[in-house]
């Protein structure tokens, strides 16, 4: 089934027009945007997210945006502020990545894990896959079943730096000698350390450390520890570890000692590909000689522990899997039944769906849920959950809806209010900077949401070499 496409204008500083008897057919002459395609509609002013100009399931009350697109729109004070420029509408399949004409650099997608080519128009009735049964009949954490005759699903490969075989064949002698010279003698040349390390790709870091050891018979990490201090040292060592070992370090930091830093677990584990989760579990086992699953079970309890166990199964729907309307309909019906439609919330049902679906499917589910029930999925989660599970599930929805905005909001969270959460700020900047295209998307999302530059915000919260290395990673 498909929803009849509501039509009407959108954009402008005063928000979307409201129609008592339904919107007029076609945009008014003053609309700064081209005619909207089928399946995509203006949200009501209360929508917490800007519109996504896309495909089937176009919610009339608002949508999550596709990564990297932020149409001009007036939002309530706690939501996205008006964009300073205008962007053309995005079209495509459920959860498709942004088109090449996006004003922000395209958000990095996993290699070989792209969505299949979008269908032109609606699905012909003869091509609908058979209706799927409700998903709670499947085990917790299982991806949605694929219909008979579905195209083959290509597993998403590990991210750069998460495959031990992804080591660059480059000569790092100059970088190794430059770092040794920067630390030799009295004082340290911090500017050289920043220049060499701030933009080094993750595949080159193992070669750099090995070359430094071979040429100078010293540990690069030990030398940097002895020469640097404070949050500047914290940032340099986070870069030097590389993305995989930094994830392992953060997980151990989250689980060690009394209490658990659940938000740090969320940063590392939520929204990751199956391949990355497997690489993280393997590296954790090799580093600490115990399984990540056992440490999570020992540190957490009850439904929170079960939610993370679902994540660590690493059985999410792959991003290359098609997103079928019937599967989306089944998910939104089950999410509604487990939350708003009853007294009390079936928390594990919601966790099961959101931990096992691909980003593309979560994006389509969020759109379709708001179309059908006139409330955003994030709002429902905030109303039905509390505490850490609420934060984790909201992050799952944001990961599917728009990773760039998710990370922009997470960075601001480190800096707002009295005092700066410096360690968390470093960890999040380092995580963002590994993907240069994604970092550009995050800066654009931050500019849209807060009306200022992310780099300027960081400069106002940090100082000295600590400030310089964070800024260098994002420049």
C-alpha positions as a printed NumPy array, in Angstrom:
array([[  0.   ,   0.   ,   0.   ],
       [  1.1  ,   3.552,  -0.365],
       [ -0.047,   6.806,   1.073],
       [ -1.705,   9.356,  -1.195],
       [  0.845,  12.095,  -1.627],
       [ -0.227,  15.319,   0.051],
       [  0.781,  18.313,  -2.044],
       [  1.487,  21.858,  -1.096],
       [  4.127,  24.524,  -0.604],
       [  6.884,  24.433,   1.875],
       [  9.794,  26.628,   2.97 ],
       [  9.832,  30.216,   4.158],
       [ 10.583,  31.809,   7.475],
       [  7.04 ,  31.521,   8.822],
       [  6.835,  27.723,   8.6  ],
       [  4.421,  25.676,   6.556],
       [  0.995,  27.   ,   5.645],
       [ -1.978,  25.398,   7.312],
       [ -5.101,  24.444,   5.373],
       [ -8.431,  23.786,   7.06 ],
       [ -9.727,  21.65 ,   4.165],
       [ -6.445,  20.259,   2.83 ],
       [ -3.588,  21.914,   0.952],
       [ -4.044,  23.429,  -2.488],
       [ -2.695,  21.552,  -5.458],
       [  0.752,  22.898,  -6.308],
       [  2.993,  25.484,  -4.659],
       [  2.187,  29.179,  -4.615],
       [  4.169,  31.433,  -6.898],
       [  6.294,  32.762,  -4.063],
       [  7.595,  29.33 ,  -3.019],
       [ 11.403,  29.247,  -3.276],
       [ 11.391,  25.514,  -3.944],
       [ 10.425,  23.407,  -6.946],
       [  7.249,  21.312,  -7.017],
       [  7.408,  18.485,  -4.528],
       [  7.503,  14.951,  -5.834],
       [  5.007,  12.263,  -4.795],
       [  5.486,  11.041,  -1.271],
       [  6.887,  14.012,   0.54 ],
       [  4.928,  16.622,   2.339],
       [  5.282,  19.667,   4.593],
       [  5.402,  19.082,   8.309],
       [  3.288,  20.968,  10.789],
       [  5.103,  23.636,  12.851],
       [  5.35 ,  21.343,  15.853],
       [  7.515,  18.814,  13.983],
       [ 10.928,  18.42 ,  15.644],
       [ 12.662,  17.742,  12.362],
       [ 12.882,  19.468,   8.996],
       [ 11.214,  17.852,   5.979],
       [ 12.741,  15.091,   3.971],
       [ 11.809,  15.367,   0.341],
       [ 11.588,  11.704,  -0.415],
       [  9.733,   8.713,  -1.705],
       [  6.919,   6.712,  -0.181],
       [  5.628,   7.574,   3.252],
       [  5.671,  11.351,   3.117],
       [  4.374,  12.48 ,   6.5  ],
       [  2.21 ,  15.571,   6.319],
       [  3.155,  16.492,   9.859],
       [  6.937,  16.419,   9.357],
       [  9.86 ,  14.148,   8.71 ],
       [ 13.393,  13.45 ,   9.615],
       [ 15.76 ,  15.075,   7.084],
       [ 17.996,  13.093,   4.81 ],
       [ 21.61 ,  13.338,   5.894],
       [ 23.067,  16.651,   4.872],
       [ 19.858,  18.458,   3.819],
       [ 18.34 ,  21.182,   5.908],
       [ 15.456,  23.09 ,   4.229],
       [ 14.594,  26.581,   5.375],
       [ 11.988,  26.407,   8.116],
       [ 10.984,  28.158,  11.325],
       [ 11.192,  25.839,  14.314],
       [ 10.189,  26.087,  17.97 ],
       [ 12.999,  27.393,  20.218],
       [ 14.153,  23.915,  21.261],
       [ 14.301,  22.626,  17.709],
       [ 16.233,  23.367,  14.562],
       [ 16.569,  27.132,  13.837],
       [ 15.96 ,  28.621,  10.401],
       [ 18.439,  27.758,   7.738],
       [ 20.271,  30.696,   6.189],
       [ 19.936,  29.407,   2.67 ],
       [ 17.651,  27.214,   0.604],
       [ 18.117,  23.744,  -0.679],
       [ 16.374,  21.796,  -3.383],
       [ 14.229,  18.835,  -2.394],
       [ 15.723,  15.385,  -2.169],
       [ 14.157,  12.5  ,  -3.99 ],
       [ 14.817,   8.805,  -3.839],
       [ 14.059,   5.502,  -2.276],
       [ 13.357,   4.844,   1.377],
       [ 16.324,   6.023,   3.38 ],
       [ 18.4  ,   6.84 ,   0.32 ],
       [ 21.593,   8.864,   0.804],
       [ 21.559,  12.513,  -0.293],
       [ 21.789,  13.341,  -3.984],
       [ 25.012,  14.681,  -5.435],
       [ 23.6  ,  18.193,  -5.681],
       [ 23.313,  18.504,  -1.883],
       [ 24.866,  21.772,  -0.646],
       [ 26.843,  19.86 ,   1.947],
       [ 29.505,  17.375,   0.847],
       [ 27.879,  13.951,   0.477],
       [ 27.734,  11.934,   3.654],
       [ 30.031,   8.949,   3.558],
       [ 28.265,   5.676,   2.942],
       [ 29.78 ,   2.299,   3.587],
       [ 31.512,   0.93 ,   0.537],
       [ 29.604,  -1.802,  -1.269],
       [ 26.704,  -1.178,   1.105],
       [ 24.722,   1.316,  -0.911],
       [ 20.985,   1.203,  -1.308],
       [ 19.688,  -0.303,  -4.539],
       [ 18.678,   2.14 ,  -7.308],
       [ 15.478,   3.987,  -6.405],
       [ 12.247,   2.987,  -8.114],
       [ 10.721,   5.55 , -10.422],
       [  7.368,   6.418,  -8.923],
       [  5.212,   3.987,  -6.979],
       [  5.724,   0.283,  -6.815],
       [  3.549,  -1.428,  -9.435],
       [  0.972,  -3.587,  -7.671],
       [  2.473,  -6.722,  -9.198],
       [  5.858,  -5.98 ,  -7.665],
       [  4.808,  -5.691,  -4.058],
       [  6.477,  -8.337,  -1.94 ],
       [  4.194, -10.558,   0.112],
       [  2.981,  -9.12 ,   3.383],
       [  5.272,  -9.85 ,   6.302],
       [  4.074, -11.08 ,   9.678],
       [  4.563,  -8.866,  12.75 ],
       [  8.185,  -8.902,  13.788],
       [  7.893,  -9.852,  17.45 ],
       [  7.408, -13.418,  16.176],
       [ 11.1  , -13.317,  15.244],
       [ 13.839, -13.56 ,  17.899],
       [ 14.916, -10.34 ,  19.562],
       [ 17.495,  -8.581,  17.465],
       [ 16.675, -10.441,  14.263],
       [ 16.502,  -8.346,  11.082],
       [ 13.197,  -8.272,   9.222],
       [ 12.657, -11.281,   6.965],
       [ 13.257, -10.641,   3.285],
       [ 10.558, -11.576,   0.787],
       [ 11.018, -14.39 ,  -1.644],
       [ 12.938, -13.254,  -4.687],
       [ 14.492, -10.228,  -2.939],
       [ 17.792,  -9.03 ,  -4.421],
       [ 20.938, -10.335,  -2.708],
       [ 22.098,  -8.318,   0.276],
       [ 25.745,  -7.235,   0.21 ],
       [ 27.281,  -7.006,   3.704],
       [ 28.648,  -3.604,   4.608],
       [ 32.452,  -3.844,   4.899],
       [ 34.34 ,  -2.547,   7.948],
       [ 34.942,   1.181,   8.192],
       [ 38.462,   2.486,   7.475],
       [ 40.693,   1.456,  10.334],
       [ 38.524,  -1.483,  11.437],
       [ 40.09 ,  -4.136,   9.208],
       [ 43.605,  -5.284,  10.221],
       [ 44.387,  -5.71 ,   6.531],
       [ 43.589,  -2.052,   5.821],
       [ 47.157,  -0.82 ,   6.276],
       [ 48.493,   1.76 ,   3.881],
       [ 51.709,   1.072,   2.001],
       [ 53.342,   4.447,   2.418],
       [ 56.711,   5.75 ,   3.493],
       [ 56.246,   7.344,   6.91 ],
       [ 59.928,   8.099,   7.505],
       [ 59.436,  11.842,   7.177],
       [ 56.51 ,  11.905,   9.615],
       [ 58.347,   9.672,  12.11 ],
       [ 61.505,  11.795,  11.969],
       [ 59.455,  14.984,  12.217],
       [ 57.766,  13.802,  15.382],
       [ 61.036,  12.706,  16.939],
       [ 62.617,  16.079,  16.156],
       [ 59.573,  17.865,  17.639],
       [ 60.072,  16.06 ,  20.952],
       [ 63.85 ,  15.926,  21.114],
       [ 65.766,  18.278,  23.354],
       [ 64.311,  20.962,  25.558],
       [ 60.595,  21.6  ,  25.059],
       [ 58.195,  20.241,  22.475],
       [ 57.183,  21.625,  19.101],
       [ 53.436,  21.155,  19.574],
       [ 52.613,  22.755,  16.226],
       [ 54.514,  20.016,  14.379],
       [ 52.758,  17.303,  16.386],
       [ 49.384,  18.819,  15.444],
       [ 50.351,  19.263,  11.782],
       [ 51.454,  15.638,  11.391],
       [ 48.71 ,  13.883,  13.341],
       [ 45.516,  15.961,  12.993],
       [ 44.637,  14.749,   9.482],
       [ 46.46 ,  11.431,   9.256],
       [ 44.207,   8.675,   7.81 ],
       [ 43.605,   5.724,  10.137],
       [ 45.289,   3.261,   7.732],
       [ 48.588,   5.184,   8.026],
       [ 48.799,   5.27 ,  11.819],
       [ 50.059,   1.664,  12.256],
       [ 52.758,   2.35 ,   9.668],
       [ 53.772,   5.55 ,  11.463],
       [ 54.113,   3.823,  14.836],
       [ 56.046,   0.921,  13.338],
       [ 58.355,   3.232,  11.396],
       [ 59.009,   5.359,  14.481],
       [ 59.945,   2.243,  16.471],
       [ 62.237,   0.932,  13.728],
       [ 64.035,   4.22 ,  13.07 ],
       [ 64.345,   5.537,  16.614],
       [ 64.006,   2.376,  18.756],
       [ 61.394,   4.096,  20.866],
       [ 57.648,   3.922,  21.391],
       [ 55.871,   6.863,  19.814],
       [ 53.028,   6.621,  22.298],
       [ 55.412,   6.571,  25.279],
       [ 57.335,   9.571,  23.953],
       [ 54.163,  11.599,  23.421],
       [ 52.933,  10.728,  26.901],
       [ 56.179,  11.954,  28.441],
       [ 56.241,  15.204,  26.438],
       [ 52.598,  16.309,  26.503],
       [ 50.033,  16.938,  29.208],
       [ 46.421,  17.807,  29.901],
       [ 43.642,  17.578,  27.34 ],
       [ 46.139,  18.172,  24.544],
       [ 47.83 ,  14.888,  25.482],
       [ 44.399,  13.252,  25.793],
       [ 43.509,  14.311,  22.246],
       [ 46.856,  13.345,  20.689],
       [ 46.759,   9.863,  22.206],
       [ 43.138,   9.391,  21.066],
       [ 44.238,  10.129,  17.495],
       [ 47.318,   7.914,  17.746],
       [ 45.271,   4.899,  18.812],
       [ 43.266,   4.988,  15.603],
       [ 39.476,   4.559,  15.427],
       [ 39.251,   0.892,  16.417],
       [ 41.621,   0.998,  19.384],
       [ 40.088,   4.28 ,  20.498],
       [ 36.685,   2.582,  20.541],
       [ 38.146,  -0.228,  22.64 ],
       [ 39.728,   2.285,  25.009],
       [ 36.407,   4.123,  25.387],
       [ 34.47 ,   0.912,  26.049],
       [ 36.893,  -0.097,  28.781],
       [ 36.651,   3.394,  30.272],
       [ 32.846,   3.136,  30.223],
       [ 32.768,  -0.251,  31.958],
       [ 35.657,  -0.094,  34.445],
       [ 35.294,   0.942,  38.057],
       [ 32.105,   1.703,  39.924],
       [ 29.157,   2.612,  37.722],
       [ 28.816,   2.64 ,  33.957],
       [ 29.228,   5.525,  31.521],
       [ 26.272,   4.53 ,  29.384],
       [ 26.504,   7.536,  27.065],
       [ 30.036,   6.468,  26.151],
       [ 28.725,   2.991,  25.316],
       [ 26.111,   4.658,  23.113],
       [ 28.73 ,   6.724,  21.27 ],
       [ 30.727,   3.635,  20.389],
       [ 28.058,   0.993,  19.733],
       [ 24.825,   2.569,  18.485],
       [ 24.326,   2.964,  14.746],
       [ 27.324,   0.831,  13.793],
       [ 27.501,  -1.692,  10.981],
       [ 27.628,  -5.411,  11.726],
       [ 31.202,  -5.532,  10.444],
       [ 32.308,  -2.737,  12.784],
       [ 30.625,  -4.358,  15.8  ],
       [ 32.371,  -7.65 ,  15.042],
       [ 35.72 ,  -5.879,  14.693],
       [ 35.153,  -4.077,  18.   ],
       [ 34.289,  -7.317,  19.809],
       [ 37.346,  -9.09 ,  18.382],
       [ 39.719,  -6.264,  19.29 ],
       [ 38.245,  -5.984,  22.802],
       [ 38.78 ,  -9.71 ,  23.358],
       [ 42.362,  -9.512,  22.095],
       [ 43.17 ,  -6.446,  24.205],
       [ 41.576,  -7.352,  27.544],
       [ 41.387, -11.168,  27.288],
       [ 37.669, -11.202,  28.017],
       [ 34.594, -10.776,  25.885],
       [ 32.804,  -7.476,  25.542],
       [ 29.462,  -9.252,  25.95 ],
       [ 30.476, -10.685,  29.33 ],
       [ 31.715,  -7.31 ,  30.579],
       [ 28.481,  -5.617,  29.506],
       [ 26.394,  -8.285,  31.229],
       [ 28.476,  -7.967,  34.394],
       [ 28.181,  -4.168,  34.485],
       [ 24.553,  -3.699,  33.476],
       [ 21.305,  -5.387,  34.379],
       [ 17.709,  -6.012,  33.372],
       [ 16.387,  -4.488,  30.166],
       [ 19.349,  -2.165,  29.628],
       [ 21.69 ,  -5.135,  29.514],
       [ 19.35 ,  -6.946,  27.099],
       [ 19.267,  -3.915,  24.799],
       [ 23.069,  -3.876,  24.53 ],
       [ 23.099,  -7.63 ,  24.046],
       [ 20.823,  -7.121,  21.026],
       [ 23.298,  -4.588,  19.63 ],
       [ 26.294,  -6.856,  20.194],
       [ 24.671,  -9.74 ,  18.316],
       [ 25.698,  -7.77 ,  15.182],
       [ 22.728,  -8.928,  13.108],
       [ 21.325,  -5.618,  11.901],
       [ 19.691,  -5.451,   8.518],
       [ 22.446,  -4.503,   6.072],
       [ 22.275,  -1.097,   4.429],
       [ 22.135,  -2.685,   0.977],
       [ 18.862,  -4.462,   1.837],
       [ 15.777,  -2.978,   0.128],
       [ 13.264,  -1.208,   2.34 ],
       [  9.813,  -2.61 ,   1.569],
       [  6.579,  -0.741,   2.331],
       [  5.054,  -3.798,   3.999],
       [  8.029,  -4.136,   6.338],
       [  7.788,  -0.464,   7.271],
       [  4.027,  -0.76 ,   7.891],
       [  4.569,  -3.768,  10.136],
       [  7.242,  -1.933,  12.145],
       [  5.205,   1.214,  12.752],
       [  2.149,  -0.796,  13.75 ],
       [  4.188,  -2.847,  16.188],
       [  5.921,   0.233,  17.618],
       [  2.556,   1.917,  18.16 ],
       [  1.067,  -1.198,  19.734],
       [  4.044,  -1.479,  22.114],
       [  3.947,   2.19 ,  23.197],
       [  1.045,   4.603,  22.747],
       [ -1.678,   2.054,  22.135],
       [ -1.532,   0.537,  25.611],
       [ -0.899,   1.283,  29.257],
       [  2.692,   0.458,  29.967],
       [  5.391,   0.088,  27.365],
       [  6.788,  -3.107,  25.893],
       [ 10.33 ,  -1.809,  26.061],
       [ 12.062,  -4.867,  24.644],
       [  9.801,  -4.875,  21.594],
       [ 10.879,  -1.326,  20.768],
       [ 14.524,  -2.221,  21.427],
       [ 14.247,  -5.295,  19.221],
       [ 12.991,  -3.3  ,  16.246],
       [ 15.393,  -0.345,  16.51 ],
       [ 18.514,  -2.431,  17.204],
       [ 17.947,  -4.745,  14.243],
       [ 16.871,  -2.411,  11.429],
       [ 19.142,  -0.646,   8.971],
       [ 19.504,   3.125,   8.986],
       [ 17.442,   3.272,   5.81 ],
       [ 14.598,   1.311,   7.361],
       [ 14.665,   3.341,  10.578],
       [ 14.481,   6.506,   8.502],
       [ 11.465,   5.21 ,   6.58 ],
       [  9.801,   3.972,   9.773],
       [ 10.239,   7.385,  11.428],
       [  8.65 ,   9.096,   8.438],
       [  5.779,   6.635,   8.17 ],
       [  5.082,   6.701,  11.911],
       [  4.674,  10.46 ,  11.887],
       [  2.499,  10.305,   8.781],
       [  0.156,   7.79 ,  10.356],
       [  0.04 ,   8.904,  13.996],
       [  0.814,  12.639,  13.716],
       [  3.664,  12.433,  16.238],
       [  7.355,  11.985,  15.662],
       [  8.879,   8.699,  16.731],
       [ 11.437,  10.548,  18.849],
       [  8.627,  12.309,  20.731],
       [  6.936,   8.966,  21.399],
       [ 10.164,   7.506,  22.757],
       [ 10.71 ,  10.489,  25.036],
       [  7.152,  10.16 ,  26.352],
       [  7.293,   6.396,  26.895],
       [ 10.856,   5.897,  28.167],
       [ 13.132,   7.516,  30.716],
       [ 16.757,   7.629,  31.7  ],
       [ 19.464,   5.915,  29.766],
       [ 17.203,   3.711,  27.666],
       [ 15.399,   6.829,  26.438],
       [ 18.734,   8.4  ,  25.418],
       [ 19.913,   5.232,  23.691],
       [ 16.711,   4.753,  21.672],
       [ 16.633,   8.416,  20.643],
       [ 20.205,   8.043,  19.414],
       [ 19.152,   5.014,  17.345],
       [ 16.39 ,   7.031,  15.679],
       [ 18.728,   9.973,  15.051],
       [ 21.375,   7.641,  13.651],
       [ 18.916,   6.469,  11.039],
       [ 17.41 ,   9.889,  10.395],
       [ 20.546,  12.031,  10.099],
       [ 23.949,  11.085,  11.516],
       [ 25.37 ,  14.547,  10.876],
       [ 22.704,  16.27 ,  12.973],
       [ 23.013,  13.547,  15.598],
       [ 26.719,  14.291,  15.988],
       [ 26.233,  18.067,  15.866],
       [ 23.791,  17.826,  18.771],
       [ 26.143,  15.497,  20.674],
       [ 29.035,  17.967,  20.322],
       [ 26.898,  20.866,  21.541],
       [ 25.834,  18.748,  24.511],
       [ 29.498,  18.629,  25.588],
       [ 29.747,  22.439,  25.63 ],
       [ 26.372,  23.74 ,  26.806],
       [ 25.724,  24.781,  30.363],
       [ 28.309,  25.556,  33.02 ],
       [ 31.647,  23.903,  32.348],
       [ 32.813,  21.873,  29.369],
       [ 32.803,  18.08 ,  29.277],
       [ 36.333,  18.09 ,  27.894],
       [ 37.043,  14.372,  27.685],
       [ 33.755,  13.688,  25.956],
       [ 34.323,  16.639,  23.609],
       [ 37.716,  15.225,  22.607],
       [ 36.306,  11.738,  22.074],
       [ 33.468,  12.998,  19.888],
       [ 35.626,  15.338,  17.796],
       [ 38.14 ,  12.546,  17.222],
       [ 35.353,  10.131,  16.214],
       [ 33.913,  12.654,  13.737],
       [ 37.24 ,  13.667,  12.184],
       [ 38.126,  10.225,  10.776],
       [ 35.655,  10.759,   7.925],
       [ 36.352,  14.133,   6.296],
       [ 33.081,  14.196,   4.36 ],
       [ 31.081,  13.377,   7.47 ],
       [ 32.959,  16.065,   9.423],
       [ 31.921,  18.635,   6.796],
       [ 28.315,  17.409,   7.12 ],
       [ 28.467,  17.785,  10.903],
       [ 29.747,  21.359,  10.628],
       [ 26.936,  22.187,   8.222],
       [ 24.345,  20.605,  10.502],
       [ 25.71 ,  22.511,  13.5  ],
       [ 25.565,  25.781,  11.56 ],
       [ 21.958,  25.067,  10.625],
       [ 20.834,  24.054,  14.093],
       [ 22.628,  26.665,  16.18 ],
       [ 23.254,  29.507,  13.752],
       [ 26.997,  29.597,  14.401],
       [ 30.143,  27.782,  13.322],
       [ 31.151,  24.657,  15.212],
       [ 34.83 ,  25.667,  15.127],
       [ 34.002,  29.07 ,  16.649],
       [ 32.009,  27.366,  19.391],
       [ 34.921,  25.079,  20.213],
       [ 37.341,  28.014,  20.27 ],
       [ 35.149,  29.666,  22.874],
       [ 35.238,  26.595,  25.138],
       [ 38.912,  25.582,  24.868],
       [ 42.337,  27.205,  24.791],
       [ 46.002,  26.672,  24.004],
       [ 47.248,  23.598,  22.183],
       [ 44.108,  21.738,  23.253],
       [ 42.038,  24.232,  21.277],
       [ 44.426,  24.125,  18.311],
       [ 44.292,  20.356,  17.852],
       [ 40.495,  20.182,  18.046],
       [ 40.183,  22.992,  15.518],
       [ 42.807,  21.37 ,  13.264],
       [ 40.866,  18.106,  13.2  ],
       [ 37.743,  19.9  ,  11.961],
       [ 39.406,  22.334,   9.515]])
